[in-house]
């Protein structure tokens, strides 16, 4: 049960780090050699340092506010490793030149993760986004 709670906390720390633009907090979420694939949602795929740099450049430039609402994780534990599939609802305020109401981008997707237990606790060693939908209003 404690592994499940630690992994749940890890997934929440990811969301909070992204939404606060606290890129260094991601160092306690991913392994240093993690592979991340955000291509299903129009992002990049690469190793953790490359993707961290990309997130720091792209997200604040494209969105004035984001919320990563992760819920309903299907978790399969196997000793010091685990796999997870987590639903994500992600509303984001789009930056732009237009006057009036800001545009909202709504994304529904899943995170498919491989996790490992490290000396510093659970970390994501691989993350792949699986796209459900996007809608701009």
C-alpha positions as a printed Julia matrix, in Angstrom:
137×3 Matrix{Float64}:
   0.0    0.0     0.0
   2.85   2.43    0.76
   4.24   1.95   -2.77
   0.88   2.91   -4.22
   0.71   6.06   -2.09
   4.29   7.03   -2.97
   3.57   6.62   -6.69
   0.32   8.59   -6.36
   2.33  11.39   -4.72
   4.95  11.18   -7.48
   2.29  11.65  -10.17
   0.85  14.63   -8.27
   4.32  16.19   -7.93
   4.66  16.03  -11.73
   1.41  17.94  -12.23
   2.29  20.58   -9.65
   5.81  21.07  -11.06
   4.48  21.55  -14.6
   1.68  23.91  -13.56
   4.06  26.03  -11.41
   6.71  26.07  -14.16
   9.08  24.56  -11.59
  11.22  22.61  -14.02
  13.87  21.63  -11.47
  11.19  19.91   -9.37
  10.92  17.39  -12.22
  14.37  16.09  -11.21
  12.62  14.35   -8.3
   9.97  12.89  -10.64
  12.0   11.38  -13.5
  15.14   9.29  -13.56
  18.1   11.12  -15.1
  17.98   8.77  -18.1
  14.18   8.71  -18.52
  12.7    8.56  -22.0
   9.69  10.8   -22.57
   7.4   10.85  -25.61
   4.92  13.73  -25.9
   4.51  13.38  -29.7
   0.87  12.22  -29.51
  -0.05  15.71  -28.26
   2.24  17.58  -30.66
   5.34  17.64  -28.47
   8.72  15.99  -28.71
  10.26  12.66  -27.76
  13.67  12.42  -26.17
  15.67  11.9   -23.04
  14.72  13.67  -19.83
  17.22  16.57  -20.01
  16.17  17.38  -23.59
  12.46  17.25  -22.77
  12.92  19.3   -19.57
  14.6   22.06  -21.59
  11.85  21.91  -24.21
   9.08  22.14  -21.57
  10.72  25.19  -19.98
  10.87  26.95  -23.36
   7.52  25.95  -24.85
   4.89  25.81  -22.09
   5.29  29.35  -20.64
   5.54  30.8   -24.16
   2.38  29.04  -25.4
   0.16  29.07  -22.29
  -0.46  31.65  -19.59
  -1.93  28.98  -17.31
  -2.18  25.2   -17.23
  -3.84  22.62  -15.02
  -2.81  18.99  -15.19
  -5.65  17.1   -13.51
  -4.45  13.5   -13.19
  -6.82  10.85  -11.89
  -7.75   7.21  -12.05
  -4.39   5.48  -12.25
  -4.28   1.8   -13.16
  -1.11   0.64  -11.41
   0.64  -2.72  -11.73
   3.43  -3.23   -9.18
   6.17  -5.82   -9.63
   8.75  -5.5    -6.85
  10.95  -2.49   -7.59
   9.25  -1.65  -10.88
   5.74  -0.73  -11.92
   3.65   0.29  -14.89
   0.87   2.84  -14.75
  -1.77   4.27  -17.06
  -3.23   7.54  -15.74
  -6.08   9.63  -17.14
  -5.28  13.31  -17.57
  -7.62  16.25  -18.21
  -5.58  19.3   -19.14
  -7.21  22.73  -19.61
  -4.76  25.44  -20.69
  -5.14  29.17  -21.38
  -3.58  29.91  -24.78
  -1.37  32.99  -25.08
  -2.22  35.16  -28.05
  -2.68  38.58  -29.55
  -6.47  38.36  -29.82
  -8.59  40.74  -27.77
 -11.53  39.58  -25.68
 -11.89  36.27  -23.92
  -8.79  34.1   -23.85
  -8.85  30.88  -25.83
  -8.89  27.65  -23.9
  -7.32  24.42  -25.06
  -8.76  21.31  -23.49
  -6.85  18.05  -23.81
  -7.79  14.6   -22.65
  -5.08  11.99  -22.65
  -3.42   9.19  -20.77
   0.1    8.91  -19.4
   1.61   5.47  -19.79
   4.52   5.22  -17.38
   7.23   2.8   -16.4
   8.41   3.45  -12.86
  11.32   2.19  -10.81
  12.18   2.34   -7.14
  15.44   4.21   -6.63
  17.46   5.06   -3.52
  15.55   8.38   -3.56
  12.11   6.79   -3.95
   9.93   6.01   -6.95
  10.76   7.72  -10.25
   9.34   7.63  -13.77
  11.83   5.99  -16.16
   9.59   6.21  -19.22
   6.52   8.3   -20.04
   4.45   8.1   -23.22
   1.42  10.28  -23.84
  -1.58   8.61  -25.42
  -3.9   11.19  -26.98
  -7.62  11.09  -26.47
  -8.84  14.49  -27.73
  -8.12  18.2   -27.94
 -10.59  21.06  -28.29
  -9.96  24.8   -28.54
 -12.72  27.15  -27.38
